[in-house]
Amino acid sequence: MSIKLSVLDQSPIAEGKSPEKALQETVELAKLVEKLGYMRFWVSEHHDTSTLAGSSPEVLMSFLAANTSKIRVGSGGVMLPHYSSYKVAENMNVLATLAHGRVDVGVGRAPGGMPRATLALNNGNRPMTHQFKDQVEELRAYLQDDVDINHPYHGLKATPIPKSKADLWLLGSSPSSAELAAELGLPYTYAQFIQAEYTGHNLTTYKQQFKPSANLKYPYSMLAVFVLCGETEEEANYLASSIDLSLIQLEQGMPSKGTPNPEVASTYPYSFFEQQRVRQNRERMIVGTKEQVRDKLLHLQKQYDVDEFMLVTIMYDYEKRKRSYELVAEAMLNQ
């Protein structure tokens, strides 16, 4: 059974390290996974946080495209309610003109940060999330250079017009995102690493309700999952302890200085409630050796009939994070 693998990198900042280091690691990682045979490398949008350095995917994508040659680069994603669809289209068309045939535009509805960041991004106003569908349709029209004759901006072009247009993706972790992707006939990425509970329901909804479009004749789904791979199962669980603690800190609003060292995280004195949450959070992760990761991914592919996986790997030690992607490639891409 063939499988396609891609990467979503959030430029995590390890405790004691700098944002500059995190972004440098993102660039190095893109070069590595390109050599390993991964299909895409997407970067995220998070605001007002000291733990993730990726706040502007369009800017980072341009640097990544300049430092790679084959892998597709994309946004995972642009949080569209904060922005003008026209300006997003211009940004992506510039990138698509420079990086011919290698640009993905993943868009989402989430805020990407806490309320104060949302207000700052919208000049003190609340984002018009109820207009998200209209924004996505507008963005698609600009990217395809096909603004409807009845649209007030008919004839407007998001220049430059690239020879190979960027591919538009809809991202989400809720039933409404699956329904919208199906209605608009767009490829869909479900963020299981954020919300695992509705994976089956959302992917089934997407496939059953999918309507062919000029963009896509048949449904195409990608599952974004936490993957932490080690040389041994013991090492993998030790490395995963960092994200275990990070998620607890995030959920409880605890202060964080970045991805914690597993030496600290593995001995953290969890309360009974926190232990329960760690076990629940592990349900949205794949942790183990390369053989275990391969078997779990193949099981998910068969279970949900997904076309592609996007791996999210956060570790304190960058060399171990690189090695995780190498191990998965050894098991699944180099056969």
Order of alpha helices (4+ residues) and beta strands (2+ residues): beta-alpha-beta-alpha-beta-alpha-beta-alpha-alpha-beta-alpha-beta-alpha-beta-alpha-alpha-alpha-beta-alpha-beta-alpha
